[in-house]
Amino acid sequence: MVTGAANGIGEGVARIFRQEGARVIGVDLSGTDEACDLIDEAATSALFARIGAEHGRIDVLVNAAAFAVFSWIEDLSYADWKRTLTGELDIVYLATRAAWPWLKASGTASIVNFASANARHALEGSPALAHCAGKGGVLAMTRQLAMEGAPHGIRANTIAPGFIRTAATARHLEADPGFGRRVLAGNMLKWLGEPEDIAWAATWLASPEARYVTGADIAVDAGATAW
């Protein structure tokens, strides 16, 4: 199951998984296999219960669905702070909790969550206070999930993407033409990433080839955090 599968990184992951032969159920507000508001606890629980009952297990859960408000602290309202934590942290918790019995039933399940460079570093010029908190929470939660899941054969890892071309990031580039140049200046590899770059990392983490990998955070960021 891939959340956020209608666009961006989630769409790229679902597409590459299907290309590699996986049976994929994409979840988003609309535009994919299953429509669900993943911050609605009852709806999320009902969706995963139905999918689990139909298939008997869930082998892979990719939590790509997210939304955030980017603002400097002096401009960030408490409502937008809470909205971001709901859209980046609660959304992962609710889907993972709902999927947990079916991940246990798999015996060899893999959870792939998305952290960020912002989970470890303050990026100059980025008004990302709430995003930093949300993704830092995902990073810590995933390590805990790795520990809790290990007795059941469940692996849990995060991918920390660099700047990836999506409809959402295109708006940043349009609003600030110099932003792309600053991103490239910080990259060791001087190009911007595509959703497929993240999808191939997720494919490996979901596969048996990564059977000895859990609790890890994989940077896919053109070397931006390796300086």
N, C-alpha and C positions, 0 to 999 in steps of 0.2 A: 504494500500500500504506500502510495506517495501522496502526501498532502501538498497543497499549493501547486497542483499539477496542471493548472490551466495556463500558466505563463512563467516566464523567467527560468530560474534554476530548476524549480519543480517540474516544469514542462520538459526541460532538457533531460532531467533524470528519467522521467517516465518514458520518454522517447528512446533513449539509449537502452534502458532496461528491456523494452519491447524488442528493439533491434537485436539484442543479445538472447532473445528467446524466453524472457520472463513473462509470466501472466501477471499483468499490472492492473491494479484498481486505483485510478486517480481520484483524488478528492479535492474539491474546491467549492467556492460559493456557487459557481456555475461554470459551464464550458468544459466539463470533463465527465468521467464515468459516474461519479456520485456527487450530488450537491449537498453540502452540509456547512453550517456555520460552526466552525470548530472551537469557538469560544462559548458555545451553548452546551453546557455540561450534559443535559438530557439528550440532546440530539446527537452529540458525539458518542455517548455511551450506547445509544440505540443503533447507530450506524455500525460500530465495530462489533456489537453483539450479533447483528444480522449477518455481516460479512463473515465473522468467525464461525457462526453456526452453519452457513452455507458451504464453507470450504474446509472446516475442521481445524484450521490453523492459519496463522500468519507467519510467513518465513522472514519477511523483511518489512520494516517500517521506516520510511524516510520522511522526516518532519521538516518539510521545506516551506510550509505555509507560515507567513509572518507579515506583520505590518508595524510601522514605527513612525514616530514624530521626531524630526530632527530639529533641535533648537538649542540655543545657548541657555545656560541655567537662568539668567535674569529674564529670559523671555518664555521659559518653559512653564506652562501652567501645571498645576497638580493633576488636573483632568487628563492632560496629554501625557504626563508622566505615567499615570495609571493605565491609560490606553495603550501605551507602548509596552509596559510590562505584561499586560494581558495579551497583546498581540505577538510578543516574542518569547515569553516564558510560560504563561498559563496555557497557551495554545499547544505547547509541546507536552506539558504535564498532562493535560486532559486527554490528548490522543494516545499518549503512551500508557496511561493508566487504563484506558478503555481497551487497548490492544493487548495488555499484559497477559491475561489468561491464554490468549491464542498464540502469543509469542512463546509462552511456556510450553504449549502443546506441540510446537514445532520441534523443540529439542535442540535446534541449531540455528536459532533466529539471530538476526542482526538488526540493530537500531542505528540509523545514521541521522544525527542531528547537525544543525549548522550553528557554529559559533561565529567568530569574526576576528579580524585583527584588533578590532575595538575591545574585544574581551581581555586583551593583554596589554594593549598600548593605547595611549592617547595620541591621536593623529592630528598634527597641527592643522588648524583651519577647518576642522570638522566639528560642527555643532551637534555632538552625538551623545550627550550625557545619558539620556534614558536608554538609548541603543546600547551603550557600553554596559549599563546595568543589566539589561535584558540578556545580552549575549554572554556576559560574564556568568549570569545565572544558569544559562544553558550549558556552558562549559562545566561548571561545578556539578550540576544535576546529572550530566551524562556520566561523569566519573562515578557518582553514587549508583546510577543505574547499572554500570558495568559490574560493580561489586554485588548488588542485589540480584542481578541476572545470571552471574557466573554459575551458581549451582544448578540452574535450569538450562544451561547451554546458550544463554542469551549474551551476545556481545553488544556493546554500546560504544560508539565512537562519535567524534565530531569532525567536521570539515570546517576550516576557517578560510573562507574565500577572500581573495583580493577583490579588486574592482572588476566586476563582471558586467558585460554589456547586456542590459535588459531594458524593458520599457521604463521601469522605475529609475534606473541609473541614467537613462537618456535624458530624463528631465533635469537631473543635476548638471549634466554637461551643457544642456541648452541654457539653463539659468546662469551658469558661470563658465564661460568659454575657457577660462584659464584653469579650471579644475582638472580637466583631462591631462593638461601638460604637467601639472603638479603631481598627479598620480604616476605618470610615466617617469618623472624625474626620480620618484622613490622606488621604482621597480628596477630590479636587476635586468629582467627581460623587458625590452622596451615596446611592449604592446599590451593592449587590454584583453582581458580574458573573455571567453564566451561560455554560455551555460554548459556546453559539452565538456569543457575542461573540468568543471566540477562533477559532471555526470560520470565521467570515466573514473574519477576517484571514488565516487559513491558505489559504482559498479564493483570495483575491487573490494571495498569494505563489506559489501553485501555478499560477496562470493566465498566459497570454501577456501580459496587461496589465501584469504585473510583470517583463517580460523584461529591464529595465535595472536590476533590483534584485538585488544579491548581496552577501554579507558584512554585511548589515544586521541590526540588532536592533530589533524593533518592540515598543514598550511598549503593552500593552493593559491598562491598570491604573487607569482613571478619574482619571488625572493624579497618582497617588500619588507618583511619582518625579520629577515636574516642578516641585515647589515650589522 
